[in-house]
Amino acid sequence: ATLGETHSLDSVAEAAGLTRRTFTRRFQKSIGTSFGDWLTSQRVELAQRLLEATEKSMDIVAFEAGFGSATSLRQHFSARLRTSPAQYRREFSRRSERDERTAGALSH
């Protein structure tokens, strides 16, 4: 299973061979958060990596990270990181350029 796929709590519990209730309790106990919150966090982290490493459009990043739309990506991303995906990409790009200039200056 990948993050870009749809993952309902029922389907994941069934794949684990557990009832929804048992899966929910065990997941919460072992991970420390709900399945839904964990899945959203994983998807936001994947979106961060895609924004850092690619020039893919927000729609493609949203799709590949498992969000239904760029709007959904923006809402979840902003709620967790307090910045929009577009702003994150701009800031990361600026940091990377600065780091490259610094590394170049240090190697001379």
mmCIF file of the C-alpha atoms, coordinates in Angstrom:
data_MODEL
# 
_entry.id   MODEL 
# 
loop_
_atom_site.group_PDB 
_atom_site.id 
_atom_site.type_symbol 
_atom_site.label_atom_id 
_atom_site.label_alt_id 
_atom_site.label_comp_id 
_atom_site.label_asym_id 
_atom_site.label_entity_id 
_atom_site.label_seq_id 
_atom_site.pdbx_PDB_ins_code 
_atom_site.Cartn_x 
_atom_site.Cartn_y 
_atom_site.Cartn_z 
_atom_site.occupancy 
_atom_site.B_iso_or_equiv 
_atom_site.pdbx_formal_charge 
_atom_site.auth_seq_id 
_atom_site.auth_comp_id 
_atom_site.auth_asym_id 
_atom_site.auth_atom_id 
_atom_site.pdbx_PDB_model_num 
ATOM 1   C CA . ALA A 1 1   ? 0.000   0.000  0.000  1.00 0.00 ? 1   ALA A CA 1 
ATOM 2   C CA . THR A 1 2   ? 1.172   3.508  -0.756 1.00 0.00 ? 2   THR A CA 1 
ATOM 3   C CA . LEU A 1 3   ? 0.212   6.863  0.710  1.00 0.00 ? 3   LEU A CA 1 
ATOM 4   C CA . GLY A 1 4   ? -1.331  7.941  -2.586 1.00 0.00 ? 4   GLY A CA 1 
ATOM 5   C CA . GLU A 1 5   ? -3.969  5.239  -2.323 1.00 0.00 ? 5   GLU A CA 1 
ATOM 6   C CA . THR A 1 6   ? -7.247  5.577  -0.454 1.00 0.00 ? 6   THR A CA 1 
ATOM 7   C CA . HIS A 1 7   ? -6.981  4.025  2.990  1.00 0.00 ? 7   HIS A CA 1 
ATOM 8   C CA . SER A 1 8   ? -10.159 3.717  4.992  1.00 0.00 ? 8   SER A CA 1 
ATOM 9   C CA . LEU A 1 9   ? -9.905  2.653  8.595  1.00 0.00 ? 9   LEU A CA 1 
ATOM 10  C CA . ASP A 1 10  ? -12.130 -0.327 7.799  1.00 0.00 ? 10  ASP A CA 1 
ATOM 11  C CA . SER A 1 11  ? -9.969  -1.518 4.891  1.00 0.00 ? 11  SER A CA 1 
ATOM 12  C CA . VAL A 1 12  ? -6.741  -1.205 6.887  1.00 0.00 ? 12  VAL A CA 1 
ATOM 13  C CA . ALA A 1 13  ? -8.252  -3.013 9.881  1.00 0.00 ? 13  ALA A CA 1 
ATOM 14  C CA . GLU A 1 14  ? -9.516  -5.758 7.578  1.00 0.00 ? 14  GLU A CA 1 
ATOM 15  C CA . ALA A 1 15  ? -6.085  -6.100 5.940  1.00 0.00 ? 15  ALA A CA 1 
ATOM 16  C CA . ALA A 1 16  ? -4.596  -6.486 9.427  1.00 0.00 ? 16  ALA A CA 1 
ATOM 17  C CA . GLY A 1 17  ? -7.168  -9.169 10.238 1.00 0.00 ? 17  GLY A CA 1 
ATOM 18  C CA . LEU A 1 18  ? -8.640  -7.107 13.063 1.00 0.00 ? 18  LEU A CA 1 
ATOM 19  C CA . THR A 1 19  ? -11.946 -5.503 13.833 1.00 0.00 ? 19  THR A CA 1 
ATOM 20  C CA . ARG A 1 20  ? -12.063 -1.754 13.417 1.00 0.00 ? 20  ARG A CA 1 
ATOM 21  C CA . ARG A 1 21  ? -12.261 -1.276 17.191 1.00 0.00 ? 21  ARG A CA 1 
ATOM 22  C CA . THR A 1 22  ? -9.333  -3.597 17.975 1.00 0.00 ? 22  THR A CA 1 
ATOM 23  C CA . PHE A 1 23  ? -7.194  -2.054 15.240 1.00 0.00 ? 23  PHE A CA 1 
ATOM 24  C CA . THR A 1 24  ? -7.988  1.461  16.507 1.00 0.00 ? 24  THR A CA 1 
ATOM 25  C CA . ARG A 1 25  ? -7.083  0.584  20.105 1.00 0.00 ? 25  ARG A CA 1 
ATOM 26  C CA . ARG A 1 26  ? -3.869  -1.218 19.177 1.00 0.00 ? 26  ARG A CA 1 
ATOM 27  C CA . PHE A 1 27  ? -2.776  1.493  16.751 1.00 0.00 ? 27  PHE A CA 1 
ATOM 28  C CA . GLN A 1 28  ? -3.391  4.244  19.296 1.00 0.00 ? 28  GLN A CA 1 
ATOM 29  C CA . LYS A 1 29  ? -1.546  2.305  22.003 1.00 0.00 ? 29  LYS A CA 1 
ATOM 30  C CA . SER A 1 30  ? 1.494   1.482  19.884 1.00 0.00 ? 30  SER A CA 1 
ATOM 31  C CA . ILE A 1 31  ? 1.838   4.672  17.789 1.00 0.00 ? 31  ILE A CA 1 
ATOM 32  C CA . GLY A 1 32  ? 0.371   7.177  20.237 1.00 0.00 ? 32  GLY A CA 1 
ATOM 33  C CA . THR A 1 33  ? -2.027  8.813  17.811 1.00 0.00 ? 33  THR A CA 1 
ATOM 34  C CA . SER A 1 34  ? -5.095  7.905  15.789 1.00 0.00 ? 34  SER A CA 1 
ATOM 35  C CA . PHE A 1 35  ? -4.751  6.178  12.430 1.00 0.00 ? 35  PHE A CA 1 
ATOM 36  C CA . GLY A 1 36  ? -6.238  9.201  10.654 1.00 0.00 ? 36  GLY A CA 1 
ATOM 37  C CA . ASP A 1 37  ? -3.813  11.664 12.257 1.00 0.00 ? 37  ASP A CA 1 
ATOM 38  C CA . TRP A 1 38  ? -0.857  9.372  11.562 1.00 0.00 ? 38  TRP A CA 1 
ATOM 39  C CA . LEU A 1 39  ? -1.881  8.933  7.916  1.00 0.00 ? 39  LEU A CA 1 
ATOM 40  C CA . THR A 1 40  ? -2.274  12.681 7.436  1.00 0.00 ? 40  THR A CA 1 
ATOM 41  C CA . SER A 1 41  ? 1.152   13.306 8.992  1.00 0.00 ? 41  SER A CA 1 
ATOM 42  C CA . GLN A 1 42  ? 2.750   10.749 6.682  1.00 0.00 ? 42  GLN A CA 1 
ATOM 43  C CA . ARG A 1 43  ? 1.069   12.351 3.673  1.00 0.00 ? 43  ARG A CA 1 
ATOM 44  C CA . VAL A 1 44  ? 2.191   15.849 4.688  1.00 0.00 ? 44  VAL A CA 1 
ATOM 45  C CA . GLU A 1 45  ? 5.774   14.563 5.079  1.00 0.00 ? 45  GLU A CA 1 
ATOM 46  C CA . LEU A 1 46  ? 5.615   12.990 1.610  1.00 0.00 ? 46  LEU A CA 1 
ATOM 47  C CA . ALA A 1 47  ? 4.280   16.265 0.203  1.00 0.00 ? 47  ALA A CA 1 
ATOM 48  C CA . GLN A 1 48  ? 7.200   18.105 1.841  1.00 0.00 ? 48  GLN A CA 1 
ATOM 49  C CA . ARG A 1 49  ? 9.696   15.769 0.148  1.00 0.00 ? 49  ARG A CA 1 
ATOM 50  C CA . LEU A 1 50  ? 7.949   16.168 -3.214 1.00 0.00 ? 50  LEU A CA 1 
ATOM 51  C CA . LEU A 1 51  ? 7.938   19.962 -2.860 1.00 0.00 ? 51  LEU A CA 1 
ATOM 52  C CA . GLU A 1 52  ? 11.641  19.924 -1.963 1.00 0.00 ? 52  GLU A CA 1 
ATOM 53  C CA . ALA A 1 53  ? 12.812  17.543 -4.675 1.00 0.00 ? 53  ALA A CA 1 
ATOM 54  C CA . THR A 1 54  ? 10.523  18.188 -7.649 1.00 0.00 ? 54  THR A CA 1 
ATOM 55  C CA . GLU A 1 55  ? 8.879   20.950 -9.625 1.00 0.00 ? 55  GLU A CA 1 
ATOM 56  C CA . LYS A 1 56  ? 5.608   19.023 -9.852 1.00 0.00 ? 56  LYS A CA 1 
ATOM 57  C CA . SER A 1 57  ? 2.404   21.044 -9.782 1.00 0.00 ? 57  SER A CA 1 
ATOM 58  C CA . MET A 1 58  ? 0.413   21.281 -6.557 1.00 0.00 ? 58  MET A CA 1 
ATOM 59  C CA . ASP A 1 59  ? -2.279  19.072 -8.111 1.00 0.00 ? 59  ASP A CA 1 
ATOM 60  C CA . ILE A 1 60  ? 0.270   16.323 -8.829 1.00 0.00 ? 60  ILE A CA 1 
ATOM 61  C CA . VAL A 1 61  ? 1.905   16.666 -5.391 1.00 0.00 ? 61  VAL A CA 1 
ATOM 62  C CA . ALA A 1 62  ? -1.547  16.447 -3.792 1.00 0.00 ? 62  ALA A CA 1 
ATOM 63  C CA . PHE A 1 63  ? -2.454  13.362 -5.820 1.00 0.00 ? 63  PHE A CA 1 
ATOM 64  C CA . GLU A 1 64  ? 0.856   11.563 -5.205 1.00 0.00 ? 64  GLU A CA 1 
ATOM 65  C CA . ALA A 1 65  ? 0.733   12.310 -1.475 1.00 0.00 ? 65  ALA A CA 1 
ATOM 66  C CA . GLY A 1 66  ? -2.799  10.947 -1.192 1.00 0.00 ? 66  GLY A CA 1 
ATOM 67  C CA . PHE A 1 67  ? -4.780  14.154 -0.819 1.00 0.00 ? 67  PHE A CA 1 
ATOM 68  C CA . GLY A 1 68  ? -7.896  14.392 -2.930 1.00 0.00 ? 68  GLY A CA 1 
ATOM 69  C CA . SER A 1 69  ? -7.077  17.850 -4.232 1.00 0.00 ? 69  SER A CA 1 
ATOM 70  C CA . ALA A 1 70  ? -4.617  20.717 -4.027 1.00 0.00 ? 70  ALA A CA 1 
ATOM 71  C CA . THR A 1 71  ? -7.128  22.422 -1.720 1.00 0.00 ? 71  THR A CA 1 
ATOM 72  C CA . SER A 1 72  ? -7.072  19.467 0.677  1.00 0.00 ? 72  SER A CA 1 
ATOM 73  C CA . LEU A 1 73  ? -3.259  19.414 0.543  1.00 0.00 ? 73  LEU A CA 1 
ATOM 74  C CA . ARG A 1 74  ? -3.134  23.131 1.340  1.00 0.00 ? 74  ARG A CA 1 
ATOM 75  C CA . GLN A 1 75  ? -5.551  22.787 4.268  1.00 0.00 ? 75  GLN A CA 1 
ATOM 76  C CA . HIS A 1 76  ? -3.737  19.861 5.904  1.00 0.00 ? 76  HIS A CA 1 
ATOM 77  C CA . PHE A 1 77  ? -0.252  21.186 5.122  1.00 0.00 ? 77  PHE A CA 1 
ATOM 78  C CA . SER A 1 78  ? -1.040  24.635 6.513  1.00 0.00 ? 78  SER A CA 1 
ATOM 79  C CA . ALA A 1 79  ? -2.712  23.223 9.631  1.00 0.00 ? 79  ALA A CA 1 
ATOM 80  C CA . ARG A 1 80  ? 0.341   21.107 10.471 1.00 0.00 ? 80  ARG A CA 1 
ATOM 81  C CA . LEU A 1 81  ? 3.207   23.332 9.323  1.00 0.00 ? 81  LEU A CA 1 
ATOM 82  C CA . ARG A 1 82  ? 1.700   26.832 9.591  1.00 0.00 ? 82  ARG A CA 1 
ATOM 83  C CA . THR A 1 83  ? 2.716   27.643 6.016  1.00 0.00 ? 83  THR A CA 1 
ATOM 84  C CA . SER A 1 84  ? 1.246   26.915 2.603  1.00 0.00 ? 84  SER A CA 1 
ATOM 85  C CA . PRO A 1 85  ? 2.795   24.307 0.297  1.00 0.00 ? 85  PRO A CA 1 
ATOM 86  C CA . ALA A 1 86  ? 3.737   27.045 -2.200 1.00 0.00 ? 86  ALA A CA 1 
ATOM 87  C CA . GLN A 1 87  ? 5.414   29.148 0.492  1.00 0.00 ? 87  GLN A CA 1 
ATOM 88  C CA . TYR A 1 88  ? 7.202   26.056 1.822  1.00 0.00 ? 88  TYR A CA 1 
ATOM 89  C CA . ARG A 1 89  ? 8.587   25.312 -1.657 1.00 0.00 ? 89  ARG A CA 1 
ATOM 90  C CA . ARG A 1 90  ? 9.779   28.919 -2.065 1.00 0.00 ? 90  ARG A CA 1 
ATOM 91  C CA . GLU A 1 91  ? 11.451  28.963 1.363  1.00 0.00 ? 91  GLU A CA 1 
ATOM 92  C CA . PHE A 1 92  ? 13.067  25.566 0.846  1.00 0.00 ? 92  PHE A CA 1 
ATOM 93  C CA . SER A 1 93  ? 14.346  26.659 -2.566 1.00 0.00 ? 93  SER A CA 1 
ATOM 94  C CA . ARG A 1 94  ? 15.881  29.820 -1.080 1.00 0.00 ? 94  ARG A CA 1 
ATOM 95  C CA . ARG A 1 95  ? 17.543  27.823 1.722  1.00 0.00 ? 95  ARG A CA 1 
ATOM 96  C CA . SER A 1 96  ? 18.957  25.341 -0.785 1.00 0.00 ? 96  SER A CA 1 
ATOM 97  C CA . GLU A 1 97  ? 20.377  28.139 -2.946 1.00 0.00 ? 97  GLU A CA 1 
ATOM 98  C CA . ARG A 1 98  ? 21.977  29.756 0.117  1.00 0.00 ? 98  ARG A CA 1 
ATOM 99  C CA . ASP A 1 99  ? 23.446  26.424 1.217  1.00 0.00 ? 99  ASP A CA 1 
ATOM 100 C CA . GLU A 1 100 ? 24.893  25.835 -2.263 1.00 0.00 ? 100 GLU A CA 1 
ATOM 101 C CA . ARG A 1 101 ? 26.463  29.309 -2.328 1.00 0.00 ? 101 ARG A CA 1 
ATOM 102 C CA . THR A 1 102 ? 27.914  28.789 1.152  1.00 0.00 ? 102 THR A CA 1 
ATOM 103 C CA . ALA A 1 103 ? 29.300  25.363 0.218  1.00 0.00 ? 103 ALA A CA 1 
ATOM 104 C CA . GLY A 1 104 ? 30.804  26.832 -2.964 1.00 0.00 ? 104 GLY A CA 1 
ATOM 105 C CA . ALA A 1 105 ? 32.450  29.671 -1.048 1.00 0.00 ? 105 ALA A CA 1 
ATOM 106 C CA . LEU A 1 106 ? 33.871  27.265 1.539  1.00 0.00 ? 106 LEU A CA 1 
ATOM 107 C CA . SER A 1 107 ? 35.370  24.975 -1.096 1.00 0.00 ? 107 SER A CA 1 
ATOM 108 C CA . HIS A 1 108 ? 37.471  27.759 -2.633 1.00 0.00 ? 108 HIS A CA 1 
# 
